[in-house]
Amino acid sequence: MPGDEVILYKDGDRLIMEPMKKQARLLELLATLEPIEDAFPDVDEGLLPLDDIQL
């Protein structure tokens, strides 16, 4: 079997063992997505200004 991890499950009287599929890495997944053309809203619009905090 390819890989070194499997999924085991029972189907009736049978015990099924399947190799785990390789999980896609985040950067590989993001590279397959289409670019977002929509303009994002200003989420701070209408909020009061932040207080100055001294630490």
Protein Blocks (a to p, Z undefined) as FASTA:
>chain_A
ZZjbdcdddehjaccdddddddddfklmmmmpccdfbdcddfkgoiacdddddZZ
